Structure formats: structure tokens, C-alpha cells
């Protein structure tokens, strides 16, 4: 299984999702390829936001080696499933879809079309965002 996590800048939510899903898949012995990307290009090559790194580390997950990259059309060829954090990300990714097969790979990470809040402007959101993403990743692994 090849899974891509996508948010806006690829420094807060999607690196957390990548790290969490890799961790959980590894615990279950699943040989999954998990990556993350952003719809924007502002943080290409940058490490995750220090607050995302800190909350991940508190939960035993190291995302310090990840680097931001921008989502590209070629990601539709590389990944089986593409999980996005909110409706803006969803629309941005679908704009790059070349076919209905590409479109079918894309879905919101949380159930019921709920967005993962962007914690960028509020330090207090990083822990709740971690918990939301963790629960969603547990569901993905459980359904595998």
C-alpha cells in the first residue's frame, strides 16, 4: 500500500500524519510506503514545524528527518490512496487530477467530511490535532 498525506504547507498536519501512519503500520508489520506533501510550495525542503515535531516526540514518534515537498500530478501515479486534511486541500489536489481514477484516490483523512484543523496559528491545537490524526490512522491500519 502506498499512501500520501496532504495538507497546505507540509510542515504541520501532513508530516504528523505521515509519521503516525508509518509508526502504526510498522507496529502491525505492514510494509507500507507512506509520504506527505503540501499543496503550496512555501516550505519545500524545510523540516516539520517544531511544534509538530515536539508533539510527535511526546508520543514516541520521530518526524525530524522529514522534509516538505509540494504535491505533484505524478503523485497520482505513485500512490494508491491520497488523504487530505481539509476541503481546500481536497479541491487543490482534485484540480490536478487527470482522470476519474485519480479523483477516486483522494479523500479527507477524517470521516464525515470533517477537516483536520490547521494548528499553525494556535499552539494549543497541536495535541488535539495529533489525537485526531492518530485516531484516523488507527482506522486506516485497522481496515487494511
Helices and strands as residue ranges (DSSP letters): E 2-7, H 13-27, E 33-38, H 50-58, H 75-78, E 81-84, H 87-95, H 100-104, E 106-108, G 111-113, H 125-142
